[in-house]
Amino acid sequence: QVQLVESGGGLVQPGGSLRLSCVASGMIFSLYGMGWYRQAPGKERELVATMSSRGRTNYGNSVNGRFTISRDNAKNTVYLQMNSLKPEDTAVYYCNSYTVNYNYWGHGTQVTVSS
């Protein structure tokens, strides 16, 4: 079955950087769009960034210009480079894989931005 395993979360000071990784298995990775979403306590899950199977990217308004999504099809991995982090970026970050017919989620990794 499809598995998505996130890593790279942690505690970082405001203005710092983190890189999240998500390794996928049980799927033909290159055929799937990949994305990152986040959910802060008491808030709905929101889009962070997506990258289609063809490499087209889309970013949420709150992270545009600070975060970069990338993928390595040879490693079945999608990355999220997060720069200039703010306390409001604190959330659980979830990896997502999608096609027209399928949609899968990882279990999430916690990112906390605090001094």
N, C-alpha and C positions, 0 to 999 in steps of 0.2 A: 504494500500500500504506500501511498505518498506520505513522506515525512519531510517536514521542514524544521530545521534545528538552528535557532538563533544563538549568537554569542557576541561578546564584546561590550555588553552593557556594564554599568558601574557608576561610581560617584565621581563627578568632575566639577571643578570650580567654574563659575561663570566666566565666559570668554574662552574656555578650553575646547578641546576637540576629542571626539571619540569616533571609532570606526566599528560599525556593526557588520556582522557577517551572518549569512543564512545559507546553510548547505542543504540541498534538496536531494532526495532519493526516491526511487519508485516511480519515476516519471521521465519522459523525454524532455529534459530541461530546456533545450533550445526551442521547443514548440510552445512554451508557456510564457506569458507575460509574468513579470515578477514585481512585487511592490512591498512597500513598508507603510504601515499604519501605526497609530499610537492612541493610547487611551489613558488619560489622566483621571485621578480619583474624582468621582462625581460628574464626569463628562462623558460624552459619546465618543466612540472610536472615530478618528479622523484620518484622512489621507495625509501621508507625508510625501511619498514619491512612488511613481511607478515607471517601469520600463517595459515596453512591449517586446515581443519576440524579435521584432525587427530593429529594436534599439531606440524607439521613440520614447521620450521621457515626458513626464508630467509631474509637477510639484504642487504641494499645498501652498497657499498664499503665505502662511506664517513661516515657512522655511525656505522659500525661494531665494536663491542667492547665497544661502549659508550651507545647505546640505546638497550632496551630490550622490546620486544612485549610479551604480555600475554593475556589470555582470561579467562573469567569466564562464562561458559555456563549457569549456574544457574541464572546469573544476565543479560544475553544477552549483555555483555559488553566486549569490547576489550580495552586494555591499551597500552600505550607507555611510558615507563620510559626512560627519557632522562637525561643523566649525562654528566658532563664535556662539557657543551654547549659552542659553539664557535659562534662568530658573523656570520659566514657563514651558521649557522643553521637557521638563520632568514628566515622565510617563512610562508605561509599559509599551515597548515597541514590538510590533508583530510583523512577521514575514508573511507574505501572501503570494500564492501562485494562481494564475487564472488562465482559462481559455473561454471560449463562448459557452462551453457546456460544463466546465468544472471550476471549482473554487476551493482552495485549500489554505489552511492557516497553521502557523506554528504556535508554540505555547507562549512565546513572548520573552523579552529580556528587559529588565528594569534599567532605566536611565534616570539618574538623579543629578540635577545641577544645583549645587549649593556651596556656599562658602563656609 
